[in-house]
């Protein structure tokens, strides 16, 4: 009986959350979300430009332009994946408490400081889509992935009940799994690297 009452109380508390406004305030959207997205995009432009300059200096002149662009793009992605993955790992294991220690409404509505992950994902995907279409000829499945991530991250960044408690895992820690994929894609674009470093290529394919 006691467990039934606790479960009923839990459901009632969740139902009350539906009475909250769907979106955070306009002030929040402008000062926090849009500002975070803009800073992310500017940072990515600087990072990509830096990698482009490095690629230009370290590759032979006969290297196709598209290959150079893709190499700088992949290097940018690799750094972004590492940053998000390591940030997510830190938050998951050293910052946030277990969800068993929290009330259900805290998991759904609190942890606004983890909204950074949603903002960063929005900024990154909004940067990656035009670059992917017009600059590096990214594949259609990856462009769809970027669009889907924007839809999901929008909920975490703009909605009152944004489940931001889980943002450090789904927008952060999980990105560490993309690091081997990023390396493997770079190898595929440079077959001579596979011949020179077969063991490295085999290792990233097995991850």
Secondary structure, DSSP 4 states (H G I P E B T S, - for coil): -HHHHHHHHHHHHHHHHTTS-SB--HHHIIIIIIHHHHHHHHHHHHHHHHHHHHHHHHS-TTS-HHHHHHHHHHHHHHHHHHHHHHHHHHIIIIISPPGGGS-HHHHHH--GGGHHHHHHHHHHHHHHHHHHHHTS---HHHHHHHHHHHHHHHHHHHBSS--GGGHIIIIIGGGGGHHHHHHHHHHHH-HHHHHH-HHHHHHHHH-
